[in-house]
Amino acid sequence: MSAHHDSVHNDSVHNDPVRNDPVHDNENKESTTPTQESAPSNGSTTPGKVISLGEVAVNLIMGVNTIPQPGGFSYAENAGTGIGGSFSTLQASARMGVRTEHAGIIGNGPWAAMIRKAFDDEGIVHTGQDRLDEDSGLRVLLSDGGPRKTLIAKFGAEAHGTFDSFDEISPESNDVLHISGNTLTNRTASAVFAFMRREDEHWSDYGGFDEHGNPRGHRYTIVINPSGAVIGHVNEQLIETLVLDRPIWTCNKREARAVALRLGIPITDPEPVMVNGSTEATMPELIEGLGEVLKAPVIIRTGAGGAWLWEPDYAGSSEGSITHLPGYATKATHTQSAGGCHTGVLCAMLARGVDLEEAVEVANAASSIAVSRSDTVTGEPSCPTLSEAKLLIAQQMELARE
């Protein structure tokens, strides 16, 4: 049975020595090393790493007066380039002062050069494969001001991995492994599958199985953020492998409903809209349904509404408890999702050793700040530092006491 309550918590591999330097200091990041910010609470003297298998590509974002019909013409009022895919997750993690590694594939060419520069600027270490035979990919995003954007994708090296692309990736204790849903539907998915199955063979080394036949857990934490647009196309064996690994699932409402649909979980459809415009009346039903089937922690982000968290009573349990962690009031200026910021902060805080509820709360605060300082051209939220997120939490607590 679930307990529902609101909670406000108080608190071949590329080994480039240049990219193995500690997190760079600049005006957008912590000026201290991870161990100077705060001592991790996982029993270790240093935090773990965040390692992402996600894909990174270049985004060309254009704000148009209208989406043209075939053969038509539109005028772009503004345009800009940025780094997309899992970059926002990596960036957010690095800004929390945690060593952040990109284990995905980067190509060779102008788009790849932009990605490498962005990594260097943010102190992100590329430990994945480098391909010399093609460039990284390009995504063109067209926005006419409506709620949906038109996407044109040219896949590159990031999407053309082989089954052995992640063979050299070996997370250590206290590390957090990030898997993005966008990596699960192209050729690189074979590398994710091979990696997960390789790790499956060593479940007994990570703690064995409990009385219910469920693995007790890896020596590291897995966080997956599925993509609602592609989850229905993921290979059945890969889905099964991911579910059995009991990762932490973090998604927005649309993605959560897509996962529920893929797994055959009954949900209220369509969502009822309350008098105040909220659609969160069905959140307990949705997150509990996901938790009972996935038997693993589930986080559903609801923007300004904060996030919902379901945690199993024990590893592999279908029973658990629901917690709603409120968001933070802010004046949003973004037109892109802050989900990457939330996921990156979540991963970084888990690598620091904090519990899941506290990690979600810090991610809520960081996302709130991110959407208030978006890029004026691309609309991409800008993730803050850990100190800024902690300050917002402290200010909120002070207001609550008045």
PyMOL commands that set and color helices and strands:
alter all, ss='L'
color gray80, all
select helices_A, chain A and resi 17-20+34-37+87-95+110-122+157-159+181-183+189-200+203-206+231-233+236-244+253-263+280-294+303-305+339-352+356-370+386-401
alter helices_A, ss='H'
color red, helices_A
select strands_A, chain A and resi 4-6+50-52+56-64+76-85+100-102+125-126+138-143+150-154+176-180+221-225+248-252+298-301+307-312+320-325
alter strands_A, ss='S'
color yellow, strands_A
deselect
rebuild
show_as cartoon
